[in-house]
Amino acid sequence: MAIIQRIEIVQVDLIPKTKRSDAIQSFVAQETVLVTLHCDDGSSGTGYTYTIGTGGSSIVALLKDHLAPRLIGCAPENYEHIWRDLLRHTNATAVGAITSLALAAIDTAIWDRNCRQAGLPLWKMAGGAQPRVPVYTTEGGWLHLEPSALVDLTLQAKDQGFLGAKIKVGKKHLAEDMARLSAVRNAVGDHFEIMVDANQSFTAAEAIRRAHAYSEVGIAWLEEPLPAQNINAHKQLVAHTSIPIAVGESMYDPGQFGEYLKQEACSIVQPDVARVGGITPWLKVAHLAETLGVAVCPHFLMELHVSLCAAVPSATWVEYIPQLDDLTDSRIRIEQGHALPPDEPGIGISWNWQRITAQQKFSTIIIK
């Protein structure tokens, strides 16, 4: 059985090509941390994780000082054991964003290595449930955009074949949100899906009020209406609206999803493979949701989520937000409004190491 001999860690900061804003923040940079594992049989795998603007150096420090050294001598086939061991080792900082994000970099690297060694793409290695998944775009729906720009960009998305688009909400006055949503709905017609995302900006009472108004334009779901830690408020909201309530991008442990599902406090779960701690826990969330008849529509990271969504039967949408183009030679394939998972062995990302080396923030850290 192969064992891990060497680990390499790099960080690259990516600046979005378009301005991205929501009700609580602007997306100024994606601090992307890559981890590559090298085994004694010559096999290797690369995984990654990210933050929006801050925290990348903290992830690197946790990997370098505490997590990566524990991998030396481990067998990558034992990915469940490795994930649990690292989680126990970081008990003092779990559940926590930095810890989960660091775990994800390692876990995705292990899955990449194991898929490559098996000669299988991730979507087949993890289940092979569906060969394509509907795709919607978020790139034209940011909160700073005026209604006329929203309409133009959403119509462009429709013409490009997307089956839906996400519009950010959370303007100071409900009337502003409604003007934007109504303008888009009138332009695209009734058969194009509109998702809305409040980014945890409402109180329970305001979420109920706005959900009632949003229902007039026929939205597919209301995403992150309330702070993620307030399960009871989400449960109250679910009871007061017919709009599906989506949560998950701000959850960092499968158990948090379990609590939401147990209390019927959401209609859709949106696990982010980096924020939940990697592919291993992401699959646990997806299969738990499946047993309860709840849809999975993951957040961001389309380059990974296209394969994970194809792996499980509970996934119903992939979110289109391109971010890795400057570091990769691979691109997501879209046909007739559906995203197709890569068929190459591994997690489906072809890294361009020449570009990565040119843009990395510091010299490569090597653990052996």
DRENMILO-408951 format. One record per residue (C-alpha): x, y, z; residue number from 1. Coordinates in steps of 0.001 Angstrom, whole numbers, always signed. Last residue first. Layout:
DRENMILO-408951
((X; Y; Z); NUM)
...
end
This chain:
DRENMILO-408951
((+8520; +15565; +4322); 368)
((+6778; +18944; +4316); 367)
((+7567; +21425; +1554); 366)
((+6358; +25033; +1561); 365)
((+6435; +26593; -1923); 364)
((+7877; +30070; -1915); 363)
((+5359; +32818; -1191); 362)
((+2324; +34495; -2805); 361)
((+2123; +32295; -5871); 360)
((+1537; +34122; -9163); 359)
((+4360; +32927; -11432); 358)
((+4409; +29479; -9856); 357)
((+663; +29132; -10379); 356)
((+954; +30243; -13988); 355)
((+3637; +27632; -14737); 354)
((+1725; +25086; -12698); 353)
((-1345; +25191; -14924); 352)
((-3731; +22985; -12967); 351)
((-6075; +20608; -14806); 350)
((-9100; +20213; -12548); 349)
((-11388; +17188; -12814); 348)
((-11084; +15708; -9334); 347)
((-8981; +12859; -10690); 346)
((-9204; +10700; -13795); 345)
((-10492; +12619; -16852); 344)
((-14246; +12392; -17517); 343)
((-15067; +15949; -16454); 342)
((-18623; +16524; -15197); 341)
((-21155; +18057; -17614); 340)
((-23040; +21218; -16651); 339)
((-26529; +21551; -18102); 338)
((-28212; +24478; -19860); 337)
((-28159; +22880; -23288); 336)
((-24486; +21925; -22979); 335)
((-22055; +23377; -20459); 334)
((-18488; +22173; -19989); 333)
((-16466; +23624; -17114); 332)
((-13005; +24681; -18200); 331)
((-9597; +23017; -17840); 330)
((-6250; +24756; -18399); 329)
((-6117; +26086; -14858); 328)
((-4699; +28911; -12755); 327)
((-6140; +32027; -14425); 326)
((-9468; +30257; -15035); 325)
((-9955; +29440; -11344); 324)
((-12757; +31897; -10573); 323)
((-15768; +31214; -12773); 322)
((-19076; +31542; -10898); 321)
((-21693; +29088; -12233); 320)
((-23755; +27414; -9500); 319)
((-24619; +23754; -10118); 318)
((-28240; +22668; -9608); 317)
((-30342; +19593; -8648); 316)
((-28095; +17432; -6462); 315)
((-29938; +14609; -4639); 314)
((-28849; +11825; -7005); 313)
((-25156; +12039; -6086); 312)
((-21959; +11843; -8188); 311)
((-23037; +14382; -10809); 310)
((-23323; +17016; -8089); 309)
((-19854; +16100; -6841); 308)
((-18363; +16425; -10319); 307)
((-19908; +19835; -11029); 306)
((-19084; +20818; -7463); 305)
((-15341; +20739; -7956); 304)
((-14945; +23280; -10777); 303)
((-18157; +24960; -9618); 302)
((-16483; +26171; -6442); 301)
((-19520; +28334; -5412); 300)
((-22286; +27025; -3093); 299)
((-23908; +23635; -3532); 298)
((-27506; +22906; -4599); 297)
((-28552; +19723; -2766); 296)
((-32284; +18896; -2680); 295)
((-34058; +17478; +380); 294)
((-35918; +14159; +205); 293)
((-34923; +13073; +3700); 292)
((-32644; +10204; +2653); 291)
((-31162; +12431; -52); 290)
((-30252; +15133; +2445); 289)
((-28214; +12600; +4413); 288)
((-26552; +11496; +1184); 287)
((-25540; +15043; +296); 286)
((-24286; +15843; +3800); 285)
((-22146; +12702; +3943); 284)
((-20809; +13431; +463); 283)
((-19648; +16863; +1580); 282)
((-17925; +15281; +4618); 281)
((-15568; +13220; +2406); 280)
((-15235; +15849; -338); 279)
((-13702; +18435; +1957); 278)
((-14137; +20248; +5251); 277)
((-17575; +21867; +5113); 276)
((-16107; +25175; +3962); 275)
((-14182; +23730; +1045); 274)
((-16945; +21498; -341); 273)
((-19552; +24248; +99); 272)
((-22767; +22608; +1251); 271)
((-25955; +24214; -67); 270)
((-28954; +22473; +1485); 269)
((-32493; +23057; +195); 268)
((-35824; +23169; +2034); 267)
((-34629; +24417; +5406); 266)
((-35546; +24351; +9105); 265)
((-37028; +20850; +9112); 264)
((-35673; +20353; +12651); 263)
((-33735; +17216; +11737); 262)
((-32583; +18767; +8465); 261)
((-31215; +21875; +10149); 260)
((-29546; +19802; +12858); 259)
((-27968; +17444; +10326); 258)
((-26623; +20358; +8319); 257)
((-24818; +21558; +11423); 256)
((-23528; +18029; +12006); 255)
((-21860; +18030; +8583); 254)
((-19505; +20803; +9785); 253)
((-18530; +24247; +8511); 252)
((-21822; +25959; +7737); 251)
((-21835; +29364; +6031); 250)
((-22617; +28049; +2537); 249)
((-25420; +25924; +3958); 248)
((-28916; +27293; +3649); 247)
((-31762; +27390; +1118); 246)
((-35403; +28204; +1977); 245)
((-37981; +27048; -579); 244)
((-40698; +29712; -996); 243)
((-44055; +28617; +433); 242)
((-43582; +30917; +3395); 241)
((-44472; +31121; +7099); 240)
((-43450; +27686; +8387); 239)
((-40074; +27853; +6625); 238)
((-39504; +31234; +8280); 237)
((-40121; +29848; +11767); 236)
((-37700; +26992; +11119); 235)
((-35137; +29506; +9880); 234)
((-35592; +31518; +13071); 233)
((-35132; +28379; +15154); 232)
((-31896; +27473; +13350); 231)
((-30186; +30770; +14128); 230)
((-26499; +29885; +13653); 229)
((-26654; +30535; +9896); 228)
((-27613; +34190; +10253); 227)
((-30827; +34764; +8290); 226)
((-32053; +34883; +4660); 225)
((-29296; +32545; +3462); 224)
((-30907; +31722; +113); 223)
((-34526; +32309; -883); 222)
((-35469; +29759; -3545); 221)
((-36870; +29272; -7040); 220)
((-38501; +32694; -7209); 219)
((-41981; +33319; -8578); 218)
((-42180; +37114; -8788); 217)
((-44979; +37508; -6215); 216)
((-43169; +35174; -3819); 215)
((-40628; +37933; -3220); 214)
((-43209; +39933; -1264); 213)
((-44017; +37152; +1213); 212)
((-40318; +36334; +1487); 211)
((-39643; +39990; +2328); 210)
((-41990; +40059; +5308); 209)
((-40886; +36660; +6629); 208)
((-37220; +37673; +6301); 207)
((-37946; +40999; +8005); 206)
((-39503; +39260; +11019); 205)
((-36637; +36772; +11308); 204)
((-33986; +39478; +11019); 203)
((-32333; +39837; +7628); 202)
((-28763; +40040; +6247); 201)
((-27697; +36378; +6166); 200)
((-26432; +36629; +2559); 199)
((-29811; +37674; +1111); 198)
((-29683; +35429; -1978); 197)
((-32422; +35173; -4610); 196)
((-32894; +32449; -7239); 195)
((-34666; +33246; -10507); 194)
((-35598; +30352; -12793); 193)
((-36514; +31014; -16435); 192)
((-39934; +29718; -17474); 191)
((-41985; +32754; -16411); 190)
((-40474; +35388; -18649); 189)
((-36931; +36747; -18867); 188)
((-37670; +40495; -19044); 187)
((-40672; +40722; -16734); 186)
((-38863; +38561; -14178); 185)
((-35738; +40740; -14317); 184)
((-37634; +43996; -13833); 183)
((-39707; +42461; -11050); 182)
((-36598; +41329; -9181); 181)
((-34900; +44732; -9345); 180)
((-37982; +46744; -8452); 179)
((-38833; +44279; -5687); 178)
((-35426; +44614; -4055); 177)
((-35679; +48402; -4123); 176)
((-39228; +48319; -2736); 175)
((-38009; +46201; +169); 174)
((-35897; +49114; +1333); 173)
((-32260; +48978; +2452); 172)
((-31326; +46547; -307); 171)
((-30972; +42955; +817); 170)
((-31206; +40962; -2394); 169)
((-28663; +39317; -4706); 168)
((-30061; +37868; -7915); 167)
((-29226; +34306; -8924); 166)
((-29808; +33196; -12501); 165)
((-31546; +30251; -14150); 164)
((-31522; +27803; -17044); 163)
((-28283; +29088; -18559); 162)
((-28214; +28765; -22338); 161)
((-26115; +31760; -23392); 160)
((-29301; +33610; -24383); 159)
((-30573; +33207; -20812); 158)
((-27313; +34526; -19432); 157)
((-27447; +37514; -21786); 156)
((-31009; +38203; -20637); 155)
((-29739; +38110; -17074); 154)
((-26948; +40567; -17875); 153)
((-29242; +43057; -19592); 152)
((-31925; +42841; -16904); 151)
((-29459; +43257; -14069); 150)
((-27898; +46244; -15846); 149)
((-31308; +47923; -16149); 148)
((-32149; +47129; -12519); 147)
((-28945; +48754; -11195); 146)
((-26046; +46532; -10158); 145)
((-24563; +46966; -6679); 144)
((-26231; +43797; -5379); 143)
((-24621; +41323; -7760); 142)
((-26797; +39365; -10171); 141)
((-24804; +38997; -13374); 140)
((-22197; +36467; -12245); 139)
((-24594; +34271; -10287); 138)
((-25283; +31757; -13051); 137)
((-27473; +28669; -13173); 136)
((-26622; +25107; -14184); 135)
((-28712; +21954; -14561); 134)
((-26730; +18748; -13846); 133)
((-25250; +16157; -16203); 132)
((-24214; +12486; -16248); 131)
((-26168; +11500; -13118); 130)
((-25493; +9155; -10185); 129)
((-21845; +8282; -10768); 128)
((-21197; +7452; -7109); 127)
((-18034; +9004; -5698); 126)
((-15559; +7317; -8060); 125)
((-17845; +8163; -11001); 124)
((-18040; +11895; -10275); 123)
((-14381; +11995; -9265); 122)
((-13106; +10732; -12603); 121)
((-11661; +7213; -12575); 120)
((-8259; +5685; -13334); 119)
((-8059; +4162; -9848); 118)
((-4748; +5907; -9141); 117)
((-6128; +9158; -10509); 116)
((-9218; +8860; -8325); 115)
((-7075; +8127; -5256); 114)
((-4745; +11058; -5893); 113)
((-7573; +13525; -6478); 112)
((-9449; +12206; -3441); 111)
((-6345; +12714; -1298); 110)
((-5860; +16251; -2624); 109)
((-9529; +17027; -1934); 108)
((-9112; +15838; +1657); 107)
((-5965; +17872; +2253); 106)
((-7335; +21194; +1027); 105)
((-10654; +20466; +2727); 104)
((-9045; +19966; +6130); 103)
((-7580; +23469; +5878); 102)
((-10995; +24965; +5100); 101)
((-12559; +23079; +7988); 100)
((-9903; +24318; +10429); 99)
((-10107; +27920; +9231); 98)
((-13905; +27991; +9465); 97)
((-14278; +26426; +12880); 96)
((-15902; +23374; +14442); 95)
((-13206; +22693; +15469); 94)
((-10297; +24728; +16850); 93)
((-9565; +22768; +20038); 92)
((-10416; +19464; +18330); 91)
((-7700; +19975; +15742); 90)
((-6143; +16537; +16248); 89)
((-9596; +14992; +16360); 88)
((-10417; +16465; +12935); 87)
((-7049; +15357; +11577); 86)
((-7663; +11794; +12753); 85)
((-11187; +11785; +11364); 84)
((-10055; +12941; +7903); 83)
((-7159; +10452; +7868); 82)
((-9360; +7526; +8923); 81)
((-11923; +8354; +6250); 80)
((-9190; +8758; +3623); 79)
((-7617; +5363; +4243); 78)
((-6654; +4991; +576); 77)
((-4158; +7806; +1153); 76)
((-1955; +5536; +3295); 75)
((-232; +7627; +5973); 74)
((+3555; +7835; +6324); 73)
((+3651; +11611; +6365); 72)
((+94; +12872; +6844); 71)
((+606; +14098; +10409); 70)
((+3183; +16646; +9184); 69)
((+509; +18216; +6920); 68)
((-1935; +18980; +9717); 67)
((-177; +20903; +12502); 66)
((+2472; +23454; +11545); 65)
((+2225; +23628; +7760); 64)
((-1506; +23078; +7364); 63)
((-2456; +25367; +10243); 62)
((-34; +28028; +9004); 61)
((-1375; +27824; +5442); 60)
((-4958; +28191; +6654); 59)
((-3979; +31216; +8717); 58)
((-2225; +32762; +5709); 57)
((-5395; +32428; +3665); 56)
((-7577; +34066; +6297); 55)
((-8788; +37193; +4537); 54)
((-10276; +38290; +1207); 53)
((-12724; +35540; +350); 52)
((-11176; +32279; +1525); 51)
((-10119; +29221; -424); 50)
((-9364; +25520; -540); 49)
((-7335; +23244; -2761); 48)
((-6446; +19704; -3725); 47)
((-3641; +18164; -5723); 46)
((-2857; +14475; -6073); 45)
((+214; +12330; -6488); 44)
((+1330; +8830; -7459); 43)
((+4996; +7871; -7676); 42)
((+4672; +4757; -5512); 41)
((+6187; +6547; -2506); 40)
((+3393; +9114; -2485); 39)
((+3352; +12843; -3282); 38)
((+547; +15051; -1940); 37)
((-120; +18513; -3391); 36)
((-1908; +21204; -1372); 35)
((-3206; +24423; -2930); 34)
((-4358; +27493; -988); 33)
((-6475; +30052; -2853); 32)
((-6997; +33491; -1349); 31)
((-9917; +34679; -3454); 30)
((-9861; +38448; -3564); 29)
((-12179; +41460; -3225); 28)
((-15595; +39790; -2933); 27)
((-17587; +42635; -1398); 26)
((-19518; +42192; +1825); 25)
((-22791; +42147; +3766); 24)
((-25728; +42557; +1366); 23)
((-23835; +41343; -1685); 22)
((-21034; +42578; -3922); 21)
((-18953; +41190; -6769); 20)
((-17087; +43497; -9165); 19)
((-15955; +41605; -12255); 18)
((-12611; +39966; -13072); 17)
((-12298; +38710; -9515); 16)
((-8770; +39024; -8032); 15)
((-7049; +35701; -7335); 14)
((-4504; +35277; -4532); 13)
((-2265; +32222; -4899); 12)
((-1031; +30140; -1972); 11)
((+1298; +27136; -2063); 10)
((+1722; +23948; -15); 9)
((+3736; +20858; -984); 8)
((+3508; +17518; +801); 7)
((+5999; +14636; +722); 6)
((+6095; +10918; +1499); 5)
((+2461; +9760; +1605); 4)
((+2156; +5981; +1719); 3)
((+1305; +3439; -949); 2)
((+0; +0; +0); 1)
end
